[in-house]
């Protein structure tokens, strides 16, 4: 893992980065299937945690994209759980999601 982080093996780094990013999808689906209620929220949260862990281990562009996708899925699921299904609430939720990054 250390050899991948310092940039010596570029092809392996890219391949492992893509695999880490894609690992979030089956973990999110498995978590969503495992619960009875709020499947989207649980699946999105688990997928976000797995994608963020992969991004922390090996920062790559696919890892950033998967982390952003899973955080957006989790945000939309949280809005659905709150029973607020208007476009304005979704827009405000996306703005609040991006707020801490600045």
Phi, psi and omega in degrees: 000323180294325178294330178286325183287327184274357171089018179283320181252088187293319181293316178296321179300314180294317181295314179293324177297319177294319179294321175298319180294317181289342178294340180291329184293305180294330178290322177294317179295319179295319179292322178294325179285331186286341182254162181265329182232151178058049183298319181295320180292315180293314180297317178296321180292315178295318178298321177295317180296317179294318179294320179293324177294318176296322178292324178289324179288318184214095182291115177222167179296315176300328177294320177295316180295319180291321177297318178294319179296315181292326177291325177292320177297318179296320179296315178297322178293323178294324176293321178294322178295325179284357179062029176251101188248032178266152179298329180294318179294319177297319179296316178296322179296321178293320178296317179294325177299320181274352185297313183295344182287347183259000000 
